Amino acid sequence: MKVKIQFLVLAIASLLVAACENNGDPKLEGVKMQMKAVASSSTINGKTNVTGLTFTDVRLGVEEMEFETDEEDSDEDNSGEDDSEKVEFEGPYTVDLIKGTSNPSFGLTDVATGVYNEIEIDVSPVMEDGNSIFIRFTYEGKTYEFSTTEELEIEIEDLAGYTVDENTLTNMLVLINLDNLFSGIDLSRAVADEDGVVRINDTSNSEITDEILDQFEDSCDAGEDSDDDDDLDEDDDDSNDDDN
């Protein structure tokens, strides 16, 4: 009787394992998304050097984020558009680019394994303050606030692509370089309000707002961060090459 019970337990366990294997999709893997601000010649929240701008609050409103491939599906729809593989993180999200966190969290999403060539980010005025972008910083003793309610569509492309492998959690990182964002911007032209704060937005110092927004997409980069060190893997490789 004891032998029969053991056999029955083993049989049930085998069926459960088989059921789990059949229900799981080995071609789907998890992707973790993070967005952060970076700077080399400026100071982010008092953590770097003493030159340049000092950033204390950097937030972004994200309506949606998509991973896309450039492979055309043989089953094109009637409109003639290719049915490329898309993976969506649907917001809205408020992203704290200094902390590298989002509310709600981007979390993990199941993504079909393969190579993705583009990340598309829809920036919208979905934050509680009604802005799509808000950046507070100090420069030469003055406090600046850059904000906008503009909607932006940011496309970050990589010809080599971002690879999602089987049995691997893929850490994807989007970086916004604040040095590049404000590069060449003549802040001395901006006029302060009566309270001494220099506000650069859609109605105040708006010409400078347009100049900053024109540089937004070129200030963005993305890639894999397999060691979760808040730096793109390709940048880690370049650093190692320099050391050698």
Secondary structure, DSSP 4 states (H G I P E B T S, - for coil): -HHHHHHHHHHHHHHHHHHHHHHS-TTEEEEEEEEEEE-SSSEETT-S-SSS-EEEEEEEEEEEEEEE--PPPSS--TTS-----EEEEEEEEEEETTTTEEES---EEEEESEEEEEEEEEE-S-STTS-SEEEEEEETTEEEEEEE---EEEEEEEEEEEEE-TT--EEEEEEEEHHHHTTT--GGGPPP-TTS-EEESSSSSHHHHHHHHHTTGGGEEEEE-TT-SSS-HHHHHHHHHHH-
